[in-house]
Amino acid sequence: MTTKTGRINVRCSEDSLVLLREAAELQGQDLTSFIMGASLERARAVLAEERVLRLSPAELVQVEEALDAEAAVNPQLAALVHAVNGAKRATR
């Protein structure tokens, strides 16, 4: 278990506190666990978006061109689909 030594102090309105406590209770969590869980989930989403989805203008153009291009037939995939369909017909 990780030792918890960091501390965060948050000021909020009484209405916000009531809302957070009510939501935490509905989830069966104490207020700290509820706030930390929601905060960490949001932090991970922000970091993932920033790290994974950031494209340069040139990369964005490349993605758009690839999406707009006509689909090319992959001979190996076409052969596999044909073989699977043939095997299905043979077992009927």
C-alpha positions in Angstrom: 0.0 0.0 0.0 1.3 3.4 -0.9 1.9 5.8 2.0 -0.3 8.9 1.6 1.7 12.0 2.4 0.5 14.5 -0.2 -2.3 16.8 0.7 -4.8 18.9 -1.3 -7.0 21.5 0.3 -10.1 22.6 -1.7 -12.5 25.4 -1.0 -16.0 25.1 -2.4 -19.5 26.4 -1.9 -21.7 24.8 0.6 -24.0 23.6 -2.3 -21.0 21.9 -4.0 -20.0 20.2 -0.8 -23.6 18.9 -0.3 -23.6 17.6 -3.8 -20.3 15.9 -3.5 -21.2 14.3 -0.2 -24.5 13.0 -1.6 -22.8 11.5 -4.7 -20.1 9.9 -2.6 -22.7 8.4 -0.3 -24.6 7.0 -3.3 -21.4 5.4 -4.5 -20.6 3.9 -1.0 -17.5 6.0 -0.7 -16.1 8.5 1.7 -15.8 12.1 0.3 -12.0 11.9 -0.1 -12.2 8.6 -2.1 -15.0 9.9 -4.3 -13.2 13.2 -5.1 -9.8 11.5 -5.7 -11.4 8.8 -7.9 -13.2 11.4 -10.1 -10.2 13.7 -10.2 -7.8 10.9 -11.2 -10.1 9.6 -13.8 -10.4 13.1 -15.4 -6.6 13.7 -15.1 -5.9 10.4 -16.9 -8.4 11.4 -19.7 -6.8 14.8 -20.1 -3.3 13.3 -20.2 -4.3 10.6 -22.6 -5.9 13.1 -24.9 -2.9 15.4 -24.8 -0.4 12.6 -25.4 -2.2 10.4 -27.8 -4.5 12.6 -29.8 -2.3 15.6 -30.5 -1.4 15.7 -34.2 0.6 18.2 -36.1 -1.1 20.0 -39.0 0.8 17.7 -41.4 -0.2 14.6 -39.5 -3.8 15.8 -39.5 -3.7 16.2 -43.3 -2.2 12.8 -43.7 -5.0 11.2 -41.6 -7.7 13.1 -43.5 -6.2 12.0 -46.8 -6.1 8.4 -45.7 -9.8 8.5 -44.6 -10.9 10.2 -47.8 -8.9 7.7 -50.1 -10.7 4.8 -51.8 -10.3 1.6 -49.9 -7.7 -0.7 -51.4 -8.3 -4.5 -51.6 -6.0 -6.5 -49.5 -5.4 -9.7 -51.5 -4.5 -11.8 -48.4 -7.6 -10.6 -46.5 -9.8 -11.1 -49.5 -8.5 -14.7 -49.9 -9.1 -15.4 -46.2 -12.7 -14.1 -46.4 -13.3 -16.2 -49.5 -11.9 -19.3 -47.8 -14.0 -18.8 -44.7 -17.1 -18.2 -46.8 -16.4 -21.4 -48.8 -15.8 -23.4 -45.6 -19.2 -22.2 -44.2 -21.0 -23.2 -47.4 -19.4 -26.6 -47.3 -20.6 -27.3 -43.8 -24.2 -26.5 -44.5 
